[in-house]
Each structure stands twice: as structure tokens, then as C-alpha cells.
Amino acid sequence: MEVVDWIGTLGVGFILLGFLLRRSKQYGVGTLPYQLINLFGAAILIWYAWATETWPFLLLNVVWLADALRALTKKVYT
């Protein structure tokens, strides 16, 4: 596996970690750790999608990142 693939795997790991923590009810959707995990995962996957020229995957993760940023902004300002 090349370095770019390891970085992509790290991004997927963050997203899956958030999913598993949510499913185990350790973190709710509105919690700061959950949203930060999603933010980091999506940011890494945006880079990965750009590096591998996987445009649909890039779009998906831009939306994922935007949602995490929206939730974090809402959490900070409310």
C-alpha cells in the first residue's frame, strides 16, 4: 500500500470510529468529540479524494465536512 492509501485509511478510520462511538451510545450526534472526529475524518478524506481524483468521493466528504462544521459552529455559539 502506498502512503496515499494509508492516509485515506486513516480518514476512513476516523469516520468509522465516530460511527462506532455513536452506535455504542458513548457519544451523541451533538457532542463535541463526535463532531471533531467527523471533521478530521472528512478533511483527511477530502485530501485523499483530491489526490486520487475521485470526484464523487470528494463531493461526499465536502458535504460531510460542511455538516460537521455547521454542528460545531452551532455548538460553540449556542
DSSP file (Angstrom, degrees, kcal/mol; ACC not computed):
  #  RESIDUE AA STRUCTURE BP1 BP2  ACC     N-H-->O    O-->H-N    N-H-->O    O-->H-N    TCO  KAPPA ALPHA  PHI   PSI    X-CA   Y-CA   Z-CA
    1    1 A M              0   0    0      0, 0.0     2,-0.1     0, 0.0     0, 0.0   0.000 360.0 360.0 360.0 139.1    0.0    0.0    0.0
    2    2 A E     >  -     0   0    0      1,-0.1     4,-1.8     4,-0.0     3,-0.5  -0.381 360.0-103.2 -85.2 167.0    1.3    3.5   -0.9
    3    3 A V  H  > S+     0   0    0      1,-0.2     4,-2.3     2,-0.2     5,-0.2   0.882 121.1  57.1 -57.6 -41.5    1.4    6.4    1.5
    4    4 A V  H  > S+     0   0    0      1,-0.2     4,-2.1     2,-0.2    -1,-0.2   0.874 106.3  50.5 -60.0 -36.9   -1.7    8.0   -0.1
    5    5 A D  H  > S+     0   0    0     -3,-0.5     4,-2.4     2,-0.2    -1,-0.2   0.876 108.0  52.0 -69.3 -37.6   -3.6    4.8    0.7
    6    6 A W  H  X S+     0   0    0     -4,-1.8     4,-2.0     2,-0.2    -2,-0.2   0.897 109.9  49.4 -64.2 -39.7   -2.5    4.8    4.3
    7    7 A I  H  X S+     0   0    0     -4,-2.3     4,-2.0     2,-0.2    -2,-0.2   0.918 110.9  49.4 -66.3 -42.4   -3.7    8.4    4.7
    8    8 A G  H  X S+     0   0    0     -4,-2.1     4,-2.4     1,-0.2    -2,-0.2   0.893 109.4  52.5 -61.1 -40.2   -7.1    7.5    3.1
    9    9 A T  H  X S+     0   0    0     -4,-2.4     4,-2.3     1,-0.2    -1,-0.2   0.873 106.4  53.6 -64.4 -37.4   -7.4    4.6    5.5
   10   10 A L  H  X S+     0   0    0     -4,-2.0     4,-2.0     2,-0.2    -1,-0.2   0.925 108.6  49.5 -62.1 -44.5   -6.7    6.9    8.4
   11   11 A G  H  X S+     0   0    0     -4,-2.0     4,-2.0     1,-0.2    -2,-0.2   0.923 111.4  47.9 -60.4 -45.6   -9.5    9.2    7.3
   12   12 A V  H  X S+     0   0    0     -4,-2.4     4,-2.8     1,-0.2     5,-0.2   0.882 107.8  57.7 -62.1 -37.8  -11.9    6.2    6.9
   13   13 A G  H  X S+     0   0    0     -4,-2.3     4,-2.5     1,-0.2    -1,-0.2   0.902 105.3  49.6 -59.7 -42.1  -10.8    5.1   10.4
   14   14 A F  H  X S+     0   0    0     -4,-2.0     4,-2.4     2,-0.2    -1,-0.2   0.936 112.1  47.5 -61.8 -46.3  -11.9    8.4   11.9
   15   15 A I  H  X S+     0   0    0     -4,-2.0     4,-2.1     1,-0.2    -2,-0.2   0.922 114.4  46.4 -62.3 -44.3  -15.3    8.2   10.2
   16   16 A L  H  X S+     0   0    0     -4,-2.8     4,-2.9     2,-0.2    -1,-0.2   0.869 109.4  55.1 -67.0 -36.1  -15.8    4.6   11.4
   17   17 A L  H  X S+     0   0    0     -4,-2.5     4,-2.7    -5,-0.2     5,-0.2   0.938 108.7  47.8 -60.7 -46.6  -14.6    5.5   14.9
   18   18 A G  H  X S+     0   0    0     -4,-2.4     4,-2.1     1,-0.2    -2,-0.2   0.916 112.4  49.9 -58.8 -43.6  -17.3    8.2   15.1
   19   19 A F  H  X S+     0   0    0     -4,-2.1     4,-2.7     2,-0.2    -2,-0.2   0.930 112.6  46.2 -60.9 -47.0  -19.9    5.8   13.8
   20   20 A L  H  X S+     0   0    0     -4,-2.9     4,-2.1     1,-0.2     6,-0.2   0.888 112.0  50.2 -66.5 -39.2  -19.0    3.1   16.3
   21   21 A L  H  <>S+     0   0    0     -4,-2.7     5,-2.1    -5,-0.2     6,-1.3   0.879 112.7  48.2 -65.3 -36.6  -18.9    5.5   19.2
   22   22 A R  H ><5S+     0   0    0     -4,-2.1     3,-1.3    -5,-0.2    -2,-0.2   0.924 111.5  49.0 -67.3 -45.1  -22.3    6.8   18.2
   23   23 A R  H 3<5S+     0   0    0     -4,-2.7    -2,-0.2     1,-0.3    -1,-0.2   0.849 109.8  51.2 -64.4 -34.6  -23.7    3.3   17.8
   24   24 A S  T 3<5S-     0   0    0     -4,-2.1    -1,-0.3    -5,-0.2    -2,-0.2   0.434 112.3-123.2 -82.9   2.2  -22.4    2.3   21.3
   25   25 A K  T < 5S+     0   0    0     -3,-1.3    -3,-0.2     2,-0.2     3,-0.1   0.721  77.1 124.9  63.0  24.4  -24.0    5.4   22.7
   26   26 A Q  S   <S+     0   0    0     -5,-2.1     2,-0.4     1,-0.3    -4,-0.2   0.808  79.9  21.8 -78.3 -30.9  -20.7    6.7   24.0
   27   27 A Y  S    S-     0   0    0     -6,-1.3    -1,-0.3    -9,-0.1    -2,-0.2  -1.000  77.1-139.8-136.6 137.2  -21.2   10.0   22.1
   28   28 A G    >   -     0   0    0     -2,-0.4     3,-1.5    -3,-0.1     6,-0.3  -0.436  33.8-102.4 -86.3 168.7  -24.3   11.6   20.8
   29   29 A V  T 3  S+     0   0    0      1,-0.3    -1,-0.1    -2,-0.1     6,-0.1   0.838 120.1  51.4 -60.1 -34.7  -24.5   13.3   17.4
   30   30 A G  T 3  S+     0   0    0      4,-0.1    -1,-0.3     5,-0.0     2,-0.1   0.403  85.6 112.1 -86.7   4.4  -24.4   16.7   19.1
   31   31 A T  S <> S-     0   0    0     -3,-1.5     4,-2.0     1,-0.1     5,-0.2  -0.471  71.1-126.5 -82.8 150.9  -21.3   16.1   21.2
   32   32 A L  H  > S+     0   0    0      1,-0.2     4,-2.5     2,-0.2     5,-0.2   0.919 107.0  51.1 -60.6 -48.0  -18.0   17.9   20.5
   33   33 A P  H  > S+     0   0    0      0, 0.0     4,-2.4     0, 0.0    -1,-0.2   0.911 110.0  50.6 -59.8 -40.6  -15.9   14.7   20.3
   34   34 A Y  H  > S+     0   0    0     -6,-0.3     4,-2.0     1,-0.2    -2,-0.2   0.933 113.1  44.7 -61.6 -46.4  -18.2   13.1   17.8
   35   35 A Q  H  X S+     0   0    0     -4,-2.0     4,-2.5     2,-0.2    -1,-0.2   0.864 112.2  52.0 -69.3 -35.4  -18.2   16.2   15.5
   36   36 A L  H  X S+     0   0    0     -4,-2.5     4,-2.8     2,-0.2     5,-0.2   0.904 108.3  51.5 -66.2 -40.1  -14.4   16.6   15.8
   37   37 A I  H  X S+     0   0    0     -4,-2.4     4,-2.4    -5,-0.2    -2,-0.2   0.931 112.8  45.7 -60.4 -45.2  -13.9   13.0   14.8
   38   38 A N  H  X S+     0   0    0     -4,-2.0     4,-2.8     2,-0.2     5,-0.2   0.893 111.6  52.8 -64.4 -40.0  -16.1   13.5   11.8
   39   39 A L  H  X S+     0   0    0     -4,-2.5     4,-2.4     2,-0.2    -2,-0.2   0.945 112.6  43.0 -61.0 -49.8  -14.4   16.8   10.9
   40   40 A F  H  X S+     0   0    0     -4,-2.8     4,-2.3     2,-0.2     5,-0.2   0.918 115.3  49.6 -63.7 -43.8  -10.9   15.2   10.9
   41   41 A G  H  X S+     0   0    0     -4,-2.4     4,-2.3    -5,-0.2    -2,-0.2   0.935 113.1  45.5 -60.9 -47.2  -12.1   12.2    9.0
   42   42 A A  H  X S+     0   0    0     -4,-2.8     4,-2.2     2,-0.2    -1,-0.2   0.896 111.6  52.4 -65.2 -40.1  -13.8   14.2    6.3
   43   43 A A  H  X S+     0   0    0     -4,-2.4     4,-1.8    -5,-0.2    -1,-0.2   0.924 111.5  46.1 -62.7 -43.9  -10.9   16.6    6.0
   44   44 A I  H  X S+     0   0    0     -4,-2.3     4,-2.4     1,-0.2    -1,-0.2   0.910 112.9  50.1 -64.0 -41.6   -8.4   13.7    5.5
   45   45 A L  H  X S+     0   0    0     -4,-2.3     4,-2.7     2,-0.2    -1,-0.2   0.798 105.2  57.1 -71.1 -27.4  -10.8   12.0    3.0
   46   46 A I  H  X S+     0   0    0     -4,-2.2     4,-2.3     2,-0.2    -1,-0.2   0.938 109.4  45.7 -63.6 -45.9  -11.1   15.3    1.1
   47   47 A W  H  X S+     0   0    0     -4,-1.8     4,-2.9     2,-0.2    -2,-0.2   0.928 113.7  49.8 -60.8 -44.5   -7.4   15.3    0.6
   48   48 A Y  H  X S+     0   0    0     -4,-2.4     4,-2.1     1,-0.2    -2,-0.2   0.925 110.7  48.6 -61.3 -45.5   -7.4   11.6   -0.3
   49   49 A A  H  X>S+     0   0    0     -4,-2.7     5,-2.6     1,-0.2     4,-0.5   0.890 113.1  48.4 -63.1 -39.0  -10.2   12.1   -2.9
   50   50 A W  H ><5S+     0   0    0     -4,-2.3     3,-0.8     3,-0.2    -2,-0.2   0.934 111.7  49.3 -64.4 -46.2   -8.3   15.0   -4.4
   51   51 A A  H 3<5S+     0   0    0     -4,-2.9    -2,-0.2     1,-0.2    -1,-0.2   0.819 118.8  38.3 -64.8 -31.4   -5.1   13.1   -4.5
   52   52 A T  H 3<5S-     0   0    0     -4,-2.1    -1,-0.2    -5,-0.2    -2,-0.2   0.384 107.8-124.1-100.6   2.8   -6.7   10.1   -6.2
   53   53 A E  T <<5 +     0   0    0     -3,-0.8     2,-0.9    -4,-0.5    -3,-0.2   0.902  55.9 152.8  54.7  46.6   -9.0   12.2   -8.4
   54   54 A T     >< +     0   0    0     -5,-2.6     4,-1.9     1,-0.2     3,-0.2  -0.761  18.5 179.8-104.8  83.2  -12.1   10.5   -7.0
   55   55 A W  H  > S+     0   0    0     -2,-0.9     4,-2.4     1,-0.2     5,-0.2   0.839  73.6  50.7 -64.9 -41.2  -14.5   13.4   -7.6
   56   56 A P  H  > S+     0   0    0      0, 0.0     4,-2.3     0, 0.0    -1,-0.2   0.911 112.9  48.9 -62.2 -37.9  -17.8   11.9   -6.3
   57   57 A F  H  > S+     0   0    0     -3,-0.2     4,-2.0     2,-0.2    -2,-0.2   0.855 109.0  53.8 -67.1 -35.3  -16.0   10.8   -3.1
   58   58 A L  H  X S+     0   0    0     -4,-1.9     4,-2.0     2,-0.2    -1,-0.2   0.937 108.8  48.2 -62.7 -47.5  -14.6   14.4   -2.8
   59   59 A L  H  X S+     0   0    0     -4,-2.4     4,-2.1     1,-0.2    -2,-0.2   0.920 109.4  53.1 -60.3 -45.6  -18.1   15.8   -3.1
   60   60 A L  H  X S+     0   0    0     -4,-2.3     4,-2.0     1,-0.2    -1,-0.2   0.913 112.2  44.5 -55.6 -45.1  -19.4   13.4   -0.4
   61   61 A N  H  X S+     0   0    0     -4,-2.0     4,-2.6     2,-0.2    -1,-0.2   0.773 107.1  57.8 -77.9 -25.6  -16.7   14.4    2.0
   62   62 A V  H  X S+     0   0    0     -4,-2.0     4,-2.5     2,-0.2    -1,-0.2   0.920 110.5  45.1 -64.3 -42.5  -17.1   18.1    1.4
   63   63 A V  H  X S+     0   0    0     -4,-2.1     4,-2.3     2,-0.2    -2,-0.2   0.911 112.8  51.1 -65.0 -41.9  -20.7   17.8    2.4
   64   64 A W  H  X S+     0   0    0     -4,-2.0     4,-2.0     1,-0.2    -2,-0.2   0.911 112.4  46.4 -61.1 -44.0  -19.7   15.7    5.4
   65   65 A L  H  X S+     0   0    0     -4,-2.6     4,-2.7     2,-0.2    -2,-0.2   0.908 110.5  52.6 -65.2 -43.1  -17.1   18.3    6.5
   66   66 A A  H  X S+     0   0    0     -4,-2.5     4,-2.5     1,-0.2    -2,-0.2   0.892 109.3  49.9 -61.4 -39.8  -19.6   21.1    6.0
   67   67 A D  H  X S+     0   0    0     -4,-2.3     4,-2.4     2,-0.2    -1,-0.2   0.908 111.0  48.6 -65.8 -41.2  -22.1   19.3    8.2
   68   68 A A  H  X S+     0   0    0     -4,-2.0     4,-2.4     2,-0.2    -2,-0.2   0.907 112.4  48.7 -64.6 -41.3  -19.5   18.8   10.9
   69   69 A L  H  X S+     0   0    0     -4,-2.7     4,-2.7     2,-0.2     5,-0.2   0.901 110.7  51.1 -64.6 -40.5  -18.5   22.5   10.7
   70   70 A R  H  X S+     0   0    0     -4,-2.5     4,-2.4     2,-0.2    -2,-0.2   0.927 112.1  46.6 -61.3 -45.2  -22.2   23.5   10.9
   71   71 A A  H  X S+     0   0    0     -4,-2.4     4,-2.2     2,-0.2    -2,-0.2   0.894 113.6  48.2 -65.8 -40.2  -22.7   21.4   14.0
   72   72 A L  H  X S+     0   0    0     -4,-2.4     4,-2.3     2,-0.2    -2,-0.2   0.911 112.0  49.4 -66.6 -41.8  -19.5   22.6   15.7
   73   73 A T  H  X S+     0   0    0     -4,-2.7     4,-2.4     1,-0.2    -2,-0.2   0.921 111.6  48.9 -61.8 -44.3  -20.4   26.3   14.9
   74   74 A K  H  X S+     0   0    0     -4,-2.4     4,-0.6    -5,-0.2    -1,-0.2   0.900 111.4  50.4 -61.8 -41.3  -23.9   25.7   16.4
   75   75 A K  H  < S+     0   0    0     -4,-2.2     3,-0.4     1,-0.2    -2,-0.2   0.887 113.3  45.0 -64.9 -40.2  -22.4   24.1   19.5
   76   76 A V  H  < S+     0   0    0     -4,-2.3    -2,-0.2     1,-0.2    -1,-0.2   0.883 117.5  42.3 -72.8 -39.0  -19.9   26.9   20.1
   77   77 A Y  H  <        0   0    0     -4,-2.4    -1,-0.2     1,-0.2    -2,-0.2   0.335 360.0 360.0 -97.8   8.8  -22.4   29.8   19.5
   78   78 A T     <        0   0    0     -4,-0.6    -1,-0.2    -3,-0.4    -2,-0.2   0.397 360.0 360.0-122.5 360.0  -25.4   28.4   21.4
